[in-house]
Amino acid sequence: MPTPHPALIFDLDGTLTDSKPGILACLDKVIRAWNLSDPGPLDHFVGPPVEEWTVELLPHGSEADRVKLASDYRACYGSEGWSNNSVFPGIRKLLTDLHSQGYPLYVCTSKQQHFAVRILDLFELSSLFTAIYGDKAEYPTHGKADLLALLIQEQNLNPEQAWMIGDRIHDFEAARANQVRCLAAAWGYGPPEEWALADAIAATPAQVADRLCIGFFLR
């Protein structure tokens, strides 16, 4: 009996699309509007849930202030930041090839659900995925591990037959928390020291299929 294809669960920002320009532009705008202290380089804010970096930007602020800061950022992102984005070279071919070969594809992102769907619709990628999971305001927690657990449960996936593909430590930690193997997308935003948590590393999208096949059949 043929071995079933593993489920492939992709992060969005830094893995499928280069969203950094839009994210950083809106971050800079709200930091200046709130007259916050200069946090230095903003790159490390790309990837974590918004709720995490509002704590860093407002370490002594109230919860209400942090909620308002997140709301202001999302208003900017919703009006202009989301479209300041592009698909990484090689990603469209990778997804198309995997989809045509019968791999079940999913998205699991800390970005809010409606933004994730809007972006994937813009680039005409949504139809390649079985389901797209993003954060929602009504969720009790906003951690990626919990979101991945929800995806696995609702989609009835076997963690032993799944891969999480992402570029940041949040992706790898979420995968490990759910007993899912993880592949580091080294073309994304994560530093090499974070890749050490992954089970495999792909330098480019063109290497992903080979890395997954090696990991899957040698398990």
C-alpha positions as CSV (number, residue, x, y, z in Angstrom):
1,M,0.0,0.0,0.0
2,P,1.5,3.4,-1.0
3,T,2.7,5.7,1.8
4,P,0.4,8.7,2.1
5,H,1.8,12.1,1.4
6,P,2.6,14.1,4.5
7,A,0.5,17.2,5.2
8,L,2.6,20.3,4.6
9,I,1.8,23.3,6.8
10,F,3.3,26.6,5.7
11,D,3.9,29.8,7.6
12,L,3.0,32.9,5.6
13,D,5.3,35.9,6.4
14,G,8.9,35.2,5.5
15,T,8.0,31.8,4.1
16,L,5.5,32.2,1.3
17,T,5.5,36.0,1.0
18,D,8.0,38.8,1.6
19,S,5.7,41.0,3.8
20,K,8.5,42.8,5.6
21,P,8.2,46.1,3.8
22,G,4.5,46.5,4.6
23,I,4.9,45.4,8.2
24,L,7.9,47.6,9.0
25,A,6.3,50.6,7.3
26,C,3.2,50.4,9.5
27,L,5.3,49.6,12.6
28,D,7.4,52.7,12.0
29,K,4.2,54.8,11.5
30,V,2.6,53.7,14.8
31,I,5.8,54.1,16.8
32,R,6.2,57.7,15.6
33,A,2.5,58.4,16.1
34,W,2.7,57.1,19.7
35,N,6.0,59.0,20.2
36,L,7.5,55.7,21.6
37,S,11.2,55.3,22.4
38,D,13.3,54.2,19.5
39,P,13.3,50.3,19.7
40,G,16.2,50.1,17.2
41,P,16.1,47.7,14.2
42,L,12.5,46.5,13.7
43,D,13.2,43.3,11.8
44,H,12.7,41.0,14.9
45,F,9.1,42.2,15.1
46,V,8.4,40.3,11.9
47,G,7.0,36.9,12.7
48,P,5.8,37.0,16.3
49,P,2.1,37.7,17.1
50,V,1.2,41.4,17.4
51,E,0.3,40.8,21.0
52,E,3.9,39.9,21.8
53,W,5.6,42.9,20.4
54,T,3.1,45.4,21.9
55,V,4.5,44.3,25.3
56,E,8.0,45.1,24.1
57,L,7.0,48.5,22.8
58,L,4.9,49.3,25.8
59,P,6.7,47.5,28.7
60,H,5.0,49.7,31.3
61,G,1.7,50.3,29.4
62,S,-1.7,49.1,30.4
63,E,-3.4,46.3,28.7
64,A,-5.8,48.8,27.2
65,D,-2.9,50.8,25.7
66,R,-1.4,47.7,24.2
67,V,-4.8,46.7,22.7
68,K,-5.1,50.2,21.2
69,L,-1.5,50.1,19.8
70,A,-2.3,46.7,18.1
71,S,-5.5,48.2,16.8
72,D,-3.7,51.2,15.3
73,Y,-1.1,49.0,13.7
74,R,-3.7,46.7,12.2
75,A,-5.6,49.7,10.8
76,C,-2.5,50.8,9.0
77,Y,-1.8,47.3,7.8
78,G,-5.4,46.8,6.7
79,S,-5.4,50.0,4.6
80,E,-1.9,49.9,3.1
81,G,0.6,47.5,4.6
82,W,-0.9,44.2,3.5
83,S,-0.5,44.9,-0.2
84,N,3.1,46.0,0.2
85,N,4.1,42.4,-0.3
86,S,5.4,39.9,-2.8
87,V,5.6,36.2,-3.3
88,F,9.2,34.8,-2.8
89,P,10.8,33.6,-6.0
90,G,10.1,29.9,-6.5
91,I,7.2,29.6,-4.1
92,R,4.5,29.6,-6.7
93,K,6.1,26.7,-8.6
94,L,6.8,24.8,-5.4
95,L,3.1,25.1,-4.2
96,T,1.8,24.3,-7.7
97,D,4.0,21.2,-8.0
98,L,3.2,19.9,-4.5
99,H,-0.5,20.5,-5.0
100,S,-0.5,18.7,-8.4
101,Q,1.4,15.7,-6.8
102,G,-1.4,15.4,-4.2
103,Y,0.2,16.8,-1.1
104,P,-2.4,18.3,1.3
105,L,-1.3,21.9,1.9
106,Y,-2.2,24.2,4.8
107,V,-1.3,27.7,6.1
108,C,-0.7,28.4,9.8
109,T,0.2,32.0,10.4
110,S,0.2,34.4,13.4
111,K,-1.2,37.0,11.0
112,Q,-4.9,37.6,11.5
113,Q,-7.1,35.2,9.5
114,H,-8.7,37.8,7.3
115,F,-5.4,39.4,6.3
116,A,-3.9,36.0,5.5
117,V,-6.8,35.1,3.2
118,R,-6.7,38.5,1.6
119,I,-3.0,38.2,0.8
120,L,-3.3,34.7,-0.6
121,D,-6.3,35.7,-2.7
122,L,-4.3,38.7,-4.0
123,F,-1.6,36.4,-5.3
124,E,-4.1,33.7,-6.4
125,L,-2.6,31.1,-4.1
126,S,-5.6,30.4,-1.9
127,S,-7.0,27.6,-4.1
128,L,-3.8,25.5,-3.6
129,F,-4.5,25.1,0.2
130,T,-6.9,22.8,1.9
131,A,-7.3,25.3,4.7
132,I,-5.9,28.6,5.9
133,Y,-5.5,29.2,9.6
134,G,-4.7,32.6,11.0
135,D,-5.1,34.3,14.4
136,K,-8.6,35.6,15.5
137,A,-9.4,38.2,18.1
138,E,-11.8,35.7,19.8
139,Y,-9.2,33.0,20.4
140,P,-8.3,32.6,24.1
141,T,-4.6,32.6,23.3
142,H,-2.6,34.0,20.3
143,G,0.4,31.6,20.4
144,K,1.3,29.7,17.3
145,A,1.5,26.4,19.1
146,D,-2.1,26.6,20.0
147,L,-3.1,27.7,16.5
148,L,-1.2,24.7,15.0
149,A,-2.9,22.4,17.5
150,L,-6.3,23.7,16.4
151,L,-5.4,23.1,12.7
152,I,-4.2,19.5,13.5
153,Q,-7.4,18.8,15.5
154,E,-9.9,20.3,13.1
155,Q,-8.3,18.9,10.0
156,N,-7.9,15.5,11.6
157,L,-4.1,15.3,10.8
158,N,-1.6,12.8,12.0
159,P,1.3,14.8,13.5
160,E,3.7,12.0,12.5
161,Q,2.7,12.5,8.9
162,A,3.0,16.3,8.8
163,W,5.7,19.0,8.4
164,M,5.6,22.6,9.5
165,I,7.6,24.8,7.1
166,G,8.5,28.3,8.5
167,D,11.3,30.7,8.9
168,R,11.2,31.8,12.6
169,I,11.7,30.2,16.0
170,H,7.9,30.5,16.7
171,D,7.3,28.0,13.8
172,F,9.8,25.5,15.1
173,E,8.7,25.7,18.7
174,A,5.0,25.3,17.6
175,A,6.0,22.2,15.6
176,R,7.9,20.7,18.5
177,A,5.0,21.4,20.9
178,N,2.7,19.4,18.6
179,Q,5.1,16.6,17.7
180,V,5.3,17.8,14.1
181,R,8.6,17.8,12.2
182,C,9.7,21.2,11.0
183,L,11.7,22.6,8.1
184,A,13.5,25.9,8.2
185,A,12.9,28.2,5.2
186,A,16.3,29.8,5.2
187,W,15.3,32.4,2.6
188,G,13.0,34.0,5.2
189,Y,13.6,36.3,8.1
190,G,15.0,34.0,10.8
191,P,18.7,34.0,11.8
192,P,20.8,30.8,11.5
193,E,20.8,30.2,15.2
194,E,17.0,29.6,15.1
195,W,17.3,27.1,12.3
196,A,19.1,24.7,14.7
197,L,15.7,23.9,16.2
198,A,14.4,22.6,12.8
199,D,14.6,19.0,11.6
200,A,15.8,20.1,8.1
201,I,16.8,23.3,6.4
202,A,16.1,24.4,2.8
203,A,18.1,27.3,1.4
204,T,15.6,28.0,-1.4
205,P,12.1,26.9,-2.2
206,A,13.6,24.6,-4.9
207,Q,15.2,22.5,-2.2
208,V,12.0,22.0,-0.2
209,A,10.8,18.9,-2.0
210,D,14.1,17.1,-1.7
211,R,14.5,17.9,2.0
212,L,11.0,16.7,2.8
213,C,11.4,13.5,0.9
214,I,14.6,12.7,2.7
215,G,13.1,13.4,6.1
216,F,9.9,11.6,5.3
217,F,11.3,8.3,4.0
218,L,14.2,8.1,6.5
219,R,12.0,8.6,9.6
